[in-house]
Amino acid sequence: MPVVNITMSHADKAMKKKIISNVTKTLSETIQMPEKAFTVIIDEKDHDSIGLGGQTLSELMK
């Protein structure tokens, strides 16, 4: 059973559903395994917990 971990900033319910569906479909087609074999885990981080170039994502979004 393949497990896919995605770490990202906040996403709404509709976006997460689309991500899970698209990732599952793509991997299923690529490695020719049934979609039901996949587990997708989305680990959300707030913008203060993500840093790029020495600044938090919150700072960069100002």
PEHUJO-V666451 format. One record per backbone hydrogen bond with DSSP energy under -1.0 kcal/mol. NH is the residue of the N-H (numbers start at 1). CO is the residue of the C=O. Records with the same first field share a line. If there is no record, write none. Layout:
NH=CO, CO
This chain:
4=39
6=41
8=43
16=12
17=13
18=14
19=15
20=16
21=17
22=18
23=19
24=20
25=21
26=22
27=23
28=24
29=25
30=26
31=27
33=28
37=34
38=35
39=2
41=4
43=6
45=8
49=46
52=55
55=52
57=47, 50
58=47
60=56
61=57
62=59
